[in-house]
Amino acid sequence: MMPEERKIICTLEKEFYSEKDQGKLRVLFEILPSGIHPVNKDEFFCKTEQVFVTGGYGEIKERFKDSIFEAKCILSKYIQGGCL
């Protein structure tokens, strides 16, 4: 079974300097089959409205800096912060 993939529109939130190349994204919108919707408005995403990046955060930071961008995320098997 494939993990659930969600498409989001987000911005950089926080880099973890103590962890190599990890950080968080702030989710602004989710791209659903019915269109683009504010996060958590039509479908529950996560109460923190954040996505934890487990690797490659530095590359994302360099590429997008202060931009809003689209990303795909996969539900973690570790549930934290009241998320899915």
URTA-V850310 format. One record per pair of residues at least 24 apart in sequence whose C-alpha atoms are under 8 Angstrom apart, sorted by sequence separation. I is the first residue (numbers start at 1). GAP is how many residues later the second one is. If there is no record, write none. Layout:
# URTA-V850310
I_GAP, I_GAP
This chain:
# URTA-V850310
6_24, 7_24, 26_24, 27_24, 6_25, 7_25, 25_25, 26_25, 24_26, 25_26, 24_27, 25_27, 24_28, 25_28, 23_29, 24_29, 22_30, 23_30, 22_31, 23_31, 22_32, 21_33, 22_33, 48_33, 21_34, 22_34, 23_34, 47_34, 48_34, 20_35, 21_35, 22_35, 46_35, 47_35, 48_35, 21_36, 22_36, 46_36, 47_36, 21_37, 46_37, 45_38, 46_38, 45_39, 44_40, 15_42, 12_49, 12_53, 12_54, 11_55, 11_56, 11_57, 10_58, 11_58, 9_59, 10_59, 9_60, 10_60, 9_61, 10_61, 8_62, 9_62, 7_63, 8_63, 7_64, 8_64, 7_65, 8_65, 6_66, 7_66, 5_67, 6_67, 5_68, 6_68, 5_69, 6_69, 4_70, 5_70, 3_71, 4_71, 3_72
